[in-house]
Amino acid sequence: MRGFESLDAVCDWIGRQQASTLLIYAEARRAELVPRLPLTSILPPRDSEFQATTVPAARHCRGATAAGA
């Protein structure tokens, strides 16, 4: 498991992965993530502060700045 300080750091890391990635995120950050990544929740709705999605290998976030730099 790995944590990140910024969405750009998440996007940069995801873009370098050679296998699909499980992304676990705070539900409160969903609105920030939706414009950058396609989020298909894999957990049923429930009273939780977290949600998860899978991201295909080498998927780049929309609007990423300097990814890979």
PDB file of N, CA, C and O in Angstrom, chain B, residues numbered from 101:
ATOM      1  N   MET B 101       0.855  -1.167   0.000  1.00  0.00           N
ATOM      2  CA  MET B 101       0.000   0.000   0.000  1.00  0.00           C
ATOM      3  C   MET B 101       0.898   1.226   0.000  1.00  0.00           C
ATOM      4  O   MET B 101       1.976   1.232   0.596  1.00  0.00           O
ATOM      5  N   ARG B 102       0.427   2.264  -0.684  1.00  0.00           N
ATOM      6  CA  ARG B 102       1.196   3.489  -0.808  1.00  0.00           C
ATOM      7  C   ARG B 102       0.246   4.672  -0.679  1.00  0.00           C
ATOM      8  O   ARG B 102      -0.856   4.648  -1.227  1.00  0.00           O
ATOM      9  N   GLY B 103       0.660   5.688   0.031  1.00  0.00           N
ATOM     10  CA  GLY B 103      -0.127   6.903   0.183  1.00  0.00           C
ATOM     11  C   GLY B 103       0.500   8.038  -0.606  1.00  0.00           C
ATOM     12  O   GLY B 103       1.695   8.008  -0.900  1.00  0.00           O
ATOM     13  N   PHE B 104      -0.301   9.037  -0.949  1.00  0.00           N
ATOM     14  CA  PHE B 104       0.180  10.167  -1.742  1.00  0.00           C
ATOM     15  C   PHE B 104      -0.321  11.468  -1.148  1.00  0.00           C
ATOM     16  O   PHE B 104      -1.393  11.529  -0.545  1.00  0.00           O
ATOM     17  N   GLU B 105       0.474  12.501  -1.332  1.00  0.00           N
ATOM     18  CA  GLU B 105       0.114  13.828  -0.830  1.00  0.00           C
ATOM     19  C   GLU B 105      -0.744  14.624  -1.815  1.00  0.00           C
ATOM     20  O   GLU B 105      -1.522  15.484  -1.401  1.00  0.00           O
ATOM     21  N   SER B 106      -0.607  14.343  -3.122  1.00  0.00           N
ATOM     22  CA  SER B 106      -1.332  15.146  -4.107  1.00  0.00           C
ATOM     23  C   SER B 106      -1.904  14.258  -5.209  1.00  0.00           C
ATOM     24  O   SER B 106      -1.436  13.142  -5.434  1.00  0.00           O
ATOM     25  N   LEU B 107      -2.909  14.768  -5.882  1.00  0.00           N
ATOM     26  CA  LEU B 107      -3.518  14.039  -6.992  1.00  0.00           C
ATOM     27  C   LEU B 107      -2.531  13.898  -8.145  1.00  0.00           C
ATOM     28  O   LEU B 107      -2.524  12.868  -8.818  1.00  0.00           O
ATOM     29  N   ASP B 108      -1.700  14.909  -8.388  1.00  0.00           N
ATOM     30  CA  ASP B 108      -0.685  14.792  -9.443  1.00  0.00           C
ATOM     31  C   ASP B 108       0.271  13.645  -9.157  1.00  0.00           C
ATOM     32  O   ASP B 108       0.676  12.939 -10.081  1.00  0.00           O
ATOM     33  N   ALA B 109       0.642  13.442  -7.890  1.00  0.00           N
ATOM     34  CA  ALA B 109       1.531  12.331  -7.528  1.00  0.00           C
ATOM     35  C   ALA B 109       0.846  10.992  -7.777  1.00  0.00           C
ATOM     36  O   ALA B 109       1.489  10.050  -8.239  1.00  0.00           O
ATOM     37  N   VAL B 110      -0.444  10.893  -7.479  1.00  0.00           N
ATOM     38  CA  VAL B 110      -1.213   9.679  -7.747  1.00  0.00           C
ATOM     39  C   VAL B 110      -1.222   9.397  -9.242  1.00  0.00           C
ATOM     40  O   VAL B 110      -0.952   8.277  -9.676  1.00  0.00           O
ATOM     41  N   CYS B 111      -1.535  10.429 -10.028  1.00  0.00           N
ATOM     42  CA  CYS B 111      -1.618  10.273 -11.483  1.00  0.00           C
ATOM     43  C   CYS B 111      -0.278   9.869 -12.080  1.00  0.00           C
ATOM     44  O   CYS B 111      -0.230   9.018 -12.968  1.00  0.00           O
ATOM     45  N   ASP B 112       0.793  10.458 -11.613  1.00  0.00           N
ATOM     46  CA  ASP B 112       2.124  10.132 -12.114  1.00  0.00           C
ATOM     47  C   ASP B 112       2.448   8.663 -11.828  1.00  0.00           C
ATOM     48  O   ASP B 112       2.957   7.958 -12.700  1.00  0.00           O
ATOM     49  N   TRP B 113       2.156   8.209 -10.623  1.00  0.00           N
ATOM     50  CA  TRP B 113       2.447   6.826 -10.228  1.00  0.00           C
ATOM     51  C   TRP B 113       1.588   5.844 -11.029  1.00  0.00           C
ATOM     52  O   TRP B 113       2.097   4.839 -11.525  1.00  0.00           O
ATOM     53  N   ILE B 114       0.301   6.127 -11.155  1.00  0.00           N
ATOM     54  CA  ILE B 114      -0.601   5.252 -11.899  1.00  0.00           C
ATOM     55  C   ILE B 114      -0.132   5.109 -13.338  1.00  0.00           C
ATOM     56  O   ILE B 114      -0.159   4.009 -13.890  1.00  0.00           O
ATOM     57  N   GLY B 115       0.294   6.197 -13.948  1.00  0.00           N
ATOM     58  CA  GLY B 115       0.741   6.178 -15.335  1.00  0.00           C
ATOM     59  C   GLY B 115       1.975   5.314 -15.572  1.00  0.00           C
ATOM     60  O   GLY B 115       2.229   4.910 -16.707  1.00  0.00           O
ATOM     61  N   ARG B 116       2.741   5.023 -14.534  1.00  0.00           N
ATOM     62  CA  ARG B 116       3.951   4.192 -14.671  1.00  0.00           C
ATOM     63  C   ARG B 116       3.714   2.714 -14.356  1.00  0.00           C
ATOM     64  O   ARG B 116       4.637   1.909 -14.480  1.00  0.00           O
ATOM     65  N   GLN B 117       2.512   2.346 -13.956  1.00  0.00           N
ATOM     66  CA  GLN B 117       2.253   0.959 -13.558  1.00  0.00           C
ATOM     67  C   GLN B 117       2.081   0.060 -14.784  1.00  0.00           C
ATOM     68  O   GLN B 117       1.481   0.456 -15.783  1.00  0.00           O
ATOM     69  N   GLN B 118       2.617  -1.151 -14.686  1.00  0.00           N
ATOM     70  CA  GLN B 118       2.538  -2.114 -15.786  1.00  0.00           C
ATOM     71  C   GLN B 118       1.474  -3.179 -15.543  1.00  0.00           C
ATOM     72  O   GLN B 118       1.352  -4.136 -16.306  1.00  0.00           O
ATOM     73  N   ALA B 119       0.726  -3.004 -14.499  1.00  0.00           N
ATOM     74  CA  ALA B 119      -0.391  -3.902 -14.192  1.00  0.00           C
ATOM     75  C   ALA B 119      -1.542  -3.037 -13.686  1.00  0.00           C
ATOM     76  O   ALA B 119      -1.333  -1.895 -13.278  1.00  0.00           O
ATOM     77  N   SER B 120      -2.742  -3.578 -13.711  1.00  0.00           N
ATOM     78  CA  SER B 120      -3.862  -2.798 -13.187  1.00  0.00           C
ATOM     79  C   SER B 120      -3.619  -2.514 -11.709  1.00  0.00           C
ATOM     80  O   SER B 120      -2.933  -3.268 -11.019  1.00  0.00           O
ATOM     81  N   THR B 121      -4.187  -1.425 -11.247  1.00  0.00           N
ATOM     82  CA  THR B 121      -3.942  -0.945  -9.892  1.00  0.00           C
ATOM     83  C   THR B 121      -5.261  -0.844  -9.143  1.00  0.00           C
ATOM     84  O   THR B 121      -6.275  -0.433  -9.707  1.00  0.00           O
ATOM     85  N   LEU B 122      -5.243  -1.212  -7.894  1.00  0.00           N
ATOM     86  CA  LEU B 122      -6.394  -1.011  -7.019  1.00  0.00           C
ATOM     87  C   LEU B 122      -6.197   0.320  -6.320  1.00  0.00           C
ATOM     88  O   LEU B 122      -5.233   0.499  -5.576  1.00  0.00           O
ATOM     89  N   LEU B 123      -7.089   1.237  -6.553  1.00  0.00           N
ATOM     90  CA  LEU B 123      -7.016   2.564  -5.950  1.00  0.00           C
ATOM     91  C   LEU B 123      -8.071   2.651  -4.860  1.00  0.00           C
ATOM     92  O   LEU B 123      -9.265   2.537  -5.133  1.00  0.00           O
ATOM     93  N   ILE B 124      -7.635   2.852  -3.643  1.00  0.00           N
ATOM     94  CA  ILE B 124      -8.533   3.046  -2.503  1.00  0.00           C
ATOM     95  C   ILE B 124      -8.455   4.526  -2.154  1.00  0.00           C
ATOM     96  O   ILE B 124      -7.368   5.070  -1.954  1.00  0.00           O
ATOM     97  N   TYR B 125      -9.594   5.161  -2.084  1.00  0.00           N
ATOM     98  CA  TYR B 125      -9.611   6.604  -1.865  1.00  0.00           C
ATOM     99  C   TYR B 125     -10.690   6.983  -0.860  1.00  0.00           C
ATOM    100  O   TYR B 125     -11.669   6.263  -0.664  1.00  0.00           O
ATOM    101  N   ALA B 126     -10.485   8.121  -0.238  1.00  0.00           N
ATOM    102  CA  ALA B 126     -11.488   8.652   0.687  1.00  0.00           C
ATOM    103  C   ALA B 126     -12.684   9.134  -0.128  1.00  0.00           C
ATOM    104  O   ALA B 126     -12.517   9.870  -1.101  1.00  0.00           O
ATOM    105  N   GLU B 127     -13.856   8.736   0.253  1.00  0.00           N
ATOM    106  CA  GLU B 127     -15.079   9.138  -0.453  1.00  0.00           C
ATOM    107  C   GLU B 127     -15.161  10.669  -0.555  1.00  0.00           C
ATOM    108  O   GLU B 127     -15.696  11.195  -1.531  1.00  0.00           O
ATOM    109  N   ALA B 128     -14.641  11.369   0.430  1.00  0.00           N
ATOM    110  CA  ALA B 128     -14.650  12.828   0.422  1.00  0.00           C
ATOM    111  C   ALA B 128     -13.819  13.405  -0.723  1.00  0.00           C
ATOM    112  O   ALA B 128     -14.018  14.563  -1.088  1.00  0.00           O
ATOM    113  N   ARG B 129     -12.894  12.635  -1.303  1.00  0.00           N
ATOM    114  CA  ARG B 129     -12.042  13.105  -2.403  1.00  0.00           C
ATOM    115  C   ARG B 129     -12.587  12.697  -3.772  1.00  0.00           C
ATOM    116  O   ARG B 129     -11.975  13.011  -4.793  1.00  0.00           O
ATOM    117  N   ARG B 130     -13.707  12.016  -3.811  1.00  0.00           N
ATOM    118  CA  ARG B 130     -14.260  11.523  -5.079  1.00  0.00           C
ATOM    119  C   ARG B 130     -14.474  12.653  -6.094  1.00  0.00           C
ATOM    120  O   ARG B 130     -14.120  12.507  -7.264  1.00  0.00           O
ATOM    121  N   ALA B 131     -15.045  13.762  -5.658  1.00  0.00           N
ATOM    122  CA  ALA B 131     -15.319  14.873  -6.571  1.00  0.00           C
ATOM    123  C   ALA B 131     -14.038  15.401  -7.214  1.00  0.00           C
ATOM    124  O   ALA B 131     -14.067  15.872  -8.351  1.00  0.00           O
ATOM    125  N   GLU B 132     -12.933  15.328  -6.510  1.00  0.00           N
ATOM    126  CA  GLU B 132     -11.642  15.763  -7.043  1.00  0.00           C
ATOM    127  C   GLU B 132     -11.086  14.748  -8.048  1.00  0.00           C
ATOM    128  O   GLU B 132     -10.433  15.130  -9.019  1.00  0.00           O
ATOM    129  N   LEU B 133     -11.339  13.476  -7.820  1.00  0.00           N
ATOM    130  CA  LEU B 133     -10.809  12.417  -8.678  1.00  0.00           C
ATOM    131  C   LEU B 133     -11.602  12.235  -9.974  1.00  0.00           C
ATOM    132  O   LEU B 133     -11.012  11.949 -11.016  1.00  0.00           O
ATOM    133  N   VAL B 134     -12.909  12.393  -9.928  1.00  0.00           N
ATOM    134  CA  VAL B 134     -13.774  12.100 -11.073  1.00  0.00           C
ATOM    135  C   VAL B 134     -13.347  12.817 -12.362  1.00  0.00           C
ATOM    136  O   VAL B 134     -13.359  12.187 -13.420  1.00  0.00           O
ATOM    137  N   PRO B 135     -12.977  14.086 -12.326  1.00  0.00           N
ATOM    138  CA  PRO B 135     -12.570  14.728 -13.580  1.00  0.00           C
ATOM    139  C   PRO B 135     -11.257  14.179 -14.151  1.00  0.00           C
ATOM    140  O   PRO B 135     -10.967  14.390 -15.328  1.00  0.00           O
ATOM    141  N   ARG B 136     -10.465  13.482 -13.338  1.00  0.00           N
ATOM    142  CA  ARG B 136      -9.143  13.024 -13.766  1.00  0.00           C
ATOM    143  C   ARG B 136      -9.086  11.540 -14.113  1.00  0.00           C
ATOM    144  O   ARG B 136      -8.329  11.135 -14.995  1.00  0.00           O
ATOM    145  N   LEU B 137      -9.883  10.733 -13.422  1.00  0.00           N
ATOM    146  CA  LEU B 137      -9.864   9.276 -13.610  1.00  0.00           C
ATOM    147  C   LEU B 137     -11.280   8.734 -13.720  1.00  0.00           C
ATOM    148  O   LEU B 137     -12.189   9.234 -13.058  1.00  0.00           O
ATOM    149  N   PRO B 138     -11.474   7.712 -14.556  1.00  0.00           N
ATOM    150  CA  PRO B 138     -12.787   7.054 -14.556  1.00  0.00           C
ATOM    151  C   PRO B 138     -12.908   6.216 -13.288  1.00  0.00           C
ATOM    152  O   PRO B 138     -12.100   5.314 -13.066  1.00  0.00           O
ATOM    153  N   LEU B 139     -13.888   6.496 -12.469  1.00  0.00           N
ATOM    154  CA  LEU B 139     -14.047   5.772 -11.212  1.00  0.00           C
ATOM    155  C   LEU B 139     -15.260   4.862 -11.282  1.00  0.00           C
ATOM    156  O   LEU B 139     -16.394   5.333 -11.364  1.00  0.00           O
ATOM    157  N   THR B 140     -15.026   3.584 -11.251  1.00  0.00           N
ATOM    158  CA  THR B 140     -16.082   2.589 -11.181  1.00  0.00           C
ATOM    159  C   THR B 140     -15.925   1.898  -9.832  1.00  0.00           C
ATOM    160  O   THR B 140     -15.035   1.067  -9.650  1.00  0.00           O
ATOM    161  N   SER B 141     -16.775   2.239  -8.911  1.00  0.00           N
ATOM    162  CA  SER B 141     -16.670   1.686  -7.558  1.00  0.00           C
ATOM    163  C   SER B 141     -16.797   0.173  -7.589  1.00  0.00           C
ATOM    164  O   SER B 141     -17.651  -0.377  -8.284  1.00  0.00           O
ATOM    165  N   ILE B 142     -15.945  -0.490  -6.832  1.00  0.00           N
ATOM    166  CA  ILE B 142     -16.017  -1.948  -6.766  1.00  0.00           C
ATOM    167  C   ILE B 142     -16.555  -2.428  -5.426  1.00  0.00           C
ATOM    168  O   ILE B 142     -16.741  -3.628  -5.223  1.00  0.00           O
ATOM    169  N   LEU B 143     -16.805  -1.494  -4.510  1.00  0.00           N
ATOM    170  CA  LEU B 143     -17.408  -1.837  -3.226  1.00  0.00           C
ATOM    171  C   LEU B 143     -18.864  -1.389  -3.241  1.00  0.00           C
ATOM    172  O   LEU B 143     -19.184  -0.345  -3.810  1.00  0.00           O
ATOM    173  N   PRO B 144     -19.741  -2.162  -2.627  1.00  0.00           N
ATOM    174  CA  PRO B 144     -21.141  -1.736  -2.582  1.00  0.00           C
ATOM    175  C   PRO B 144     -21.282  -0.483  -1.717  1.00  0.00           C
ATOM    176  O   PRO B 144     -20.488  -0.272  -0.800  1.00  0.00           O
ATOM    177  N   PRO B 145     -22.291   0.352  -2.002  1.00  0.00           N
ATOM    178  CA  PRO B 145     -22.513   1.543  -1.164  1.00  0.00           C
ATOM    179  C   PRO B 145     -22.741   1.128   0.281  1.00  0.00           C
ATOM    180  O   PRO B 145     -23.460   0.172   0.572  1.00  0.00           O
ATOM    181  N   ARG B 146     -22.122   1.858   1.157  1.00  0.00           N
ATOM    182  CA  ARG B 146     -22.287   1.559   2.589  1.00  0.00           C
ATOM    183  C   ARG B 146     -21.789   2.746   3.400  1.00  0.00           C
ATOM    184  O   ARG B 146     -21.280   3.721   2.846  1.00  0.00           O
ATOM    185  N   ASP B 147     -21.938   2.656   4.679  1.00  0.00           N
ATOM    186  CA  ASP B 147     -21.437   3.708   5.561  1.00  0.00           C
ATOM    187  C   ASP B 147     -19.943   3.527   5.762  1.00  0.00           C
ATOM    188  O   ASP B 147     -19.505   2.909   6.731  1.00  0.00           O
ATOM    189  N   SER B 148     -19.176   4.067   4.846  1.00  0.00           N
ATOM    190  CA  SER B 148     -17.727   3.985   4.930  1.00  0.00           C
ATOM    191  C   SER B 148     -17.148   5.272   4.381  1.00  0.00           C
ATOM    192  O   SER B 148     -17.721   5.892   3.485  1.00  0.00           O
ATOM    193  N   GLU B 149     -16.036   5.661   4.909  1.00  0.00           N
ATOM    194  CA  GLU B 149     -15.384   6.868   4.387  1.00  0.00           C
ATOM    195  C   GLU B 149     -14.481   6.555   3.201  1.00  0.00           C
ATOM    196  O   GLU B 149     -13.895   7.467   2.619  1.00  0.00           O
ATOM    197  N   PHE B 150     -14.356   5.262   2.827  1.00  0.00           N
ATOM    198  CA  PHE B 150     -13.481   4.865   1.733  1.00  0.00           C
ATOM    199  C   PHE B 150     -14.236   4.153   0.613  1.00  0.00           C
ATOM    200  O   PHE B 150     -15.300   3.574   0.831  1.00  0.00           O
ATOM    201  N   GLN B 151     -13.663   4.210  -0.591  1.00  0.00           N
ATOM    202  CA  GLN B 151     -14.173   3.513  -1.748  1.00  0.00           C
ATOM    203  C   GLN B 151     -12.976   2.983  -2.523  1.00  0.00           C
ATOM    204  O   GLN B 151     -11.845   3.383  -2.248  1.00  0.00           O
ATOM    205  N   ALA B 152     -13.196   2.099  -3.479  1.00  0.00           N
ATOM    206  CA  ALA B 152     -12.107   1.518  -4.261  1.00  0.00           C
ATOM    207  C   ALA B 152     -12.530   1.388  -5.717  1.00  0.00           C
ATOM    208  O   ALA B 152     -13.712   1.246  -6.030  1.00  0.00           O
ATOM    209  N   THR B 153     -11.538   1.439  -6.598  1.00  0.00           N
ATOM    210  CA  THR B 153     -11.728   1.254  -8.030  1.00  0.00           C
ATOM    211  C   THR B 153     -10.477   0.600  -8.588  1.00  0.00           C
ATOM    212  O   THR B 153      -9.407   0.696  -7.988  1.00  0.00           O
ATOM    213  N   THR B 154     -10.599  -0.059  -9.719  1.00  0.00           N
ATOM    214  CA  THR B 154      -9.403  -0.570 -10.390  1.00  0.00           C
ATOM    215  C   THR B 154      -9.081   0.368 -11.552  1.00  0.00           C
ATOM    216  O   THR B 154      -9.970   0.913 -12.206  1.00  0.00           O
ATOM    217  N   VAL B 155      -7.784   0.535 -11.784  1.00  0.00           N
ATOM    218  CA  VAL B 155      -7.301   1.395 -12.856  1.00  0.00           C
ATOM    219  C   VAL B 155      -6.448   0.525 -13.783  1.00  0.00           C
ATOM    220  O   VAL B 155      -5.515  -0.125 -13.312  1.00  0.00           O
ATOM    221  N   PRO B 156      -6.737   0.496 -15.074  1.00  0.00           N
ATOM    222  CA  PRO B 156      -5.956  -0.324 -16.004  1.00  0.00           C
ATOM    223  C   PRO B 156      -4.483   0.090 -16.030  1.00  0.00           C
ATOM    224  O   PRO B 156      -4.139   1.221 -15.684  1.00  0.00           O
ATOM    225  N   ALA B 157      -3.636  -0.824 -16.436  1.00  0.00           N
ATOM    226  CA  ALA B 157      -2.189  -0.566 -16.524  1.00  0.00           C
ATOM    227  C   ALA B 157      -1.909   0.629 -17.424  1.00  0.00           C
ATOM    228  O   ALA B 157      -2.562   0.824 -18.449  1.00  0.00           O
ATOM    229  N   ALA B 158      -0.936   1.416 -17.023  1.00  0.00           N
ATOM    230  CA  ALA B 158      -0.449   2.567 -17.790  1.00  0.00           C
ATOM    231  C   ALA B 158      -1.559   3.548 -18.152  1.00  0.00           C
ATOM    232  O   ALA B 158      -1.468   4.242 -19.165  1.00  0.00           O
ATOM    233  N   ARG B 159      -2.579   3.609 -17.353  1.00  0.00           N
ATOM    234  CA  ARG B 159      -3.675   4.566 -17.571  1.00  0.00           C
ATOM    235  C   ARG B 159      -3.205   5.934 -17.074  1.00  0.00           C
ATOM    236  O   ARG B 159      -2.685   6.046 -15.964  1.00  0.00           O
ATOM    237  N   HIS B 160      -3.380   6.940 -17.867  1.00  0.00           N
ATOM    238  CA  HIS B 160      -2.980   8.290 -17.460  1.00  0.00           C
ATOM    239  C   HIS B 160      -4.206   9.092 -17.077  1.00  0.00           C
ATOM    240  O   HIS B 160      -5.259   8.972 -17.703  1.00  0.00           O
ATOM    241  N   CYS B 161      -4.069   9.895 -16.062  1.00  0.00           N
ATOM    242  CA  CYS B 161      -5.157  10.769 -15.638  1.00  0.00           C
ATOM    243  C   CYS B 161      -5.374  11.857 -16.668  1.00  0.00           C
ATOM    244  O   CYS B 161      -4.431  12.323 -17.308  1.00  0.00           O
ATOM    245  N   ARG B 162      -6.606  12.252 -16.821  1.00  0.00           N
ATOM    246  CA  ARG B 162      -6.909  13.397 -17.679  1.00  0.00           C
ATOM    247  C   ARG B 162      -6.397  14.660 -16.983  1.00  0.00           C
ATOM    248  O   ARG B 162      -6.572  14.835 -15.777  1.00  0.00           O
ATOM    249  N   GLY B 163      -5.769  15.526 -17.759  1.00  0.00           N
ATOM    250  CA  GLY B 163      -5.300  16.785 -17.207  1.00  0.00           C
ATOM    251  C   GLY B 163      -4.079  16.666 -16.325  1.00  0.00           C
ATOM    252  O   GLY B 163      -3.790  17.578 -15.550  1.00  0.00           O
ATOM    253  N   ALA B 164      -3.348  15.552 -16.425  1.00  0.00           N
ATOM    254  CA  ALA B 164      -2.139  15.380 -15.609  1.00  0.00           C
ATOM    255  C   ALA B 164      -1.101  16.408 -16.025  1.00  0.00           C
ATOM    256  O   ALA B 164      -0.943  16.698 -17.210  1.00  0.00           O
ATOM    257  N   THR B 165      -0.397  16.955 -15.048  1.00  0.00           N
ATOM    258  CA  THR B 165       0.638  17.934 -15.335  1.00  0.00           C
ATOM    259  C   THR B 165       1.997  17.325 -15.116  1.00  0.00           C
ATOM    260  O   THR B 165       2.303  16.873 -14.013  1.00  0.00           O
ATOM    261  N   ALA B 166       2.812  17.303 -16.134  1.00  0.00           N
ATOM    262  CA  ALA B 166       4.199  16.820 -16.072  1.00  0.00           C
ATOM    263  C   ALA B 166       4.299  15.375 -15.590  1.00  0.00           C
ATOM    264  O   ALA B 166       5.255  15.029 -14.895  1.00  0.00           O
ATOM    265  N   ALA B 167       3.349  14.537 -15.937  1.00  0.00           N
ATOM    266  CA  ALA B 167       3.405  13.131 -15.528  1.00  0.00           C
ATOM    267  C   ALA B 167       4.670  12.507 -16.065  1.00  0.00           C
ATOM    268  O   ALA B 167       4.993  12.652 -17.244  1.00  0.00           O
ATOM    269  N   GLY B 168       5.389  11.808 -15.198  1.00  0.00           N
ATOM    270  CA  GLY B 168       6.603  11.126 -15.594  1.00  0.00           C
ATOM    271  C   GLY B 168       7.818  12.024 -15.579  1.00  0.00           C
ATOM    272  O   GLY B 168       8.927  11.551 -15.831  1.00  0.00           O
ATOM    273  N   ALA B 169       7.652  13.286 -15.296  1.00  0.00           N
ATOM    274  CA  ALA B 169       8.801  14.201 -15.297  1.00  0.00           C
ATOM    275  C   ALA B 169       9.575  14.105 -14.013  1.00  0.00           C
ATOM    276  O   ALA B 169      10.573  14.804 -13.841  1.00  0.00           O
TER     277      ALA B 169
END
